């Protein structure tokens, strides 16, 4: 160091002539010794080291002076020289450990602004820090320095062109929004480190559900809505933060705290939030097209976490830490994560994760559902419930059709029927349901049980490439069935895209197993429910877990009974139903289900799913009547009218001994998956998988299908729903369609 200077942000106090105290905004230091006190007055940045040594020659040996200076420097208390800056500005940069001369001598900063946005506050703030500031048009990239672009809405279409220019030039830039009640700073887009504006636009636009709907009604593609609120406070606050961040970038060459990050400041609450921009490898602007190979090869994976109802490769906390960046109301695939109901009891943990489907068609009903749409998560622990909700939200997000998925466009009549799967084999509606669909679909109570139109085999549709784990070969399935919101359904309502068999996991094998569990669970539920079959119970005591006793006491305290049924079928996988009724005239019967190769995990999944429904029916009015947190007509009718006395099939069969917990399942995921595939093949079906994993999300997502297995929604075509309960001994004869349970599954 040539001309040392004590950093300007320090307060200095000397005690007893031999102790120097330095303190500044929570940072306190002690430099002991008379030499430290003697050197202190000369640390002004205007004297060289030699000059300091000479001036202290009669007081201290030169070796002592040099050693003292080195001690100050090693502790980080010194800076070089005395720049021509106001003392408070110098103190700011010293506090940040930034060389102020690098700021003042650095590259110029060019500020561009959209129409109606005043750049003056930002430019003034930059100049006050000693930066060289220029103005420039929004449709040009400066040849040197750092670029700042100011807009009133991050979906301003001018940014699309600017993004293209920035990427072509390979230069970084920073985006900011001074207006509105909430000001936005960042992200700083760096082609070498972050996603681009197109990555941001895809997420931000998708999270503006109402605006997207209204924009589509106006014939517009993007929901561009500039902020109307304007006060001096927002631009002033933003300008200061932006200027200091840009100055740091200029001085250090480092991307800074807003590199790939949007920081928002709510002027009404003074709360700040950070929103991470996730780089999308498949982005059409900054990424490369993703080749989707449908082939699936199962790899050996160990499920090391097998407690609390989980069967996962990673611990729940590891998974949540990895996915946390995807939770944001602005830039997230998940908009929010929040608890449902009362967690204080320490037993019934339930979380909801908000998600969107990016408006897949012009539907007011879909808009209403999406605006309040959320994915549910449950578990024996808070972290398990959180991860469950987050993974389900990413699963739903990944299953939305976006137009970049590989498909074959053809009529079914022109495809090889050995390769293409006819949608009727997946949907399994009866002829009678098809014939009466107009009247059925008109009833709002049937909105989850809609019956589609007949499939037109001569009309070209999109077919998604899938893989048969049973036959180890490629299959084609209707894209409108495999993905949410496929445009084929705008013209031909031949199927319904739903979540049956959709699942997420830390690995592909983990996701496929979860999808298989859901398929088997819903098939078992359908066989039991629609036949009103009397099945054996499940012995909760066989779980030998204190949680069971605590849960029983909890339900008893709510004046509710708790019991379980064994719904396991010829598919071999343990499937259980957990049920609870209120001891009241209105019984509010709730049902939860669980399926898994490990019977213990299946049982706890059923119990935690039952817990997940409790917030819906636990509220009471002054008369003790249920205050429902739901508006679905089917659910409300069931809660108010269904009674155990008239629905005895909800109780365990009185003449059958209850099932008990079995041996643990093996921990090798691929082997467990293959075992499930083989068992389903023995039952006459095959397992087909569409890999829906998005490269920008750190979670594997699949859509698993097994033609012939039943959905638990009302699908009454011929097959397992009539034949299998007889083979299992649940019923004496196939139930005629007219005698099928009139209650729809309400969840």
Secondary structure, DSSP 4 states (H G I P E B T S, - for coil): --SEEE-TT-EEEEETTTEEEEEETTEEEEEESHHHHHHHTT-BSSS-HHHHHHHTTTTS-HHHHHHHHHHHHHTT-EEES--SS-HHHHHHHHHTT--HHHHHTS--EEEEE-TT---HHHHHHHHHTT--EEE--TT---SSSEEEEE-S-TT-THHHHHHHHHHHHT--EEEEE--SSEEEEEEEE-TTTS--HHHHHHHHHHT-HHHHHHHHHTT-SS---------HHHHHHHHHHHHHHHHHHHHH-S--TTBTEEEEEETTTTEEEEEE----TT-TTTS-PPP----------B--B-STT--BSS-HHHHHHHHGGGB-TTT-SEEEEEE-S--TTSS-EEEEEEE-----SS-HHHHHHHHT-EEEEEESSHHHHHHHHHHHHHHHHHTB--S-S-EEEEEGGGS-TTTBPPHHHHH---HHHHHTHHHHHTSGGGTTS---PPP-TTSEEEEEEEEETTTTEEEEEEHHHHSBT-THHHH--------TTEEEESSHHHHHHHHHHHHHHHHHHHHHHHHT----BB-GGGG--HHHHHHHHHHHHTTEEEEEEE---TT-SEEEEEEEEESSSS---EEEEEEESSHHHHHHHHHHHHHHHHHHH-EE-TTS-EE-S---HHHHHHHHH--TTT-GGGSPPTTSPPB---PPPPSBHHHHHHHHHHHHHHTT---EEEE---TTSSSEEEEEE-TTPPPSSS---SSHHHHHHHHTTSSSSPPPGGGS-SSPP--
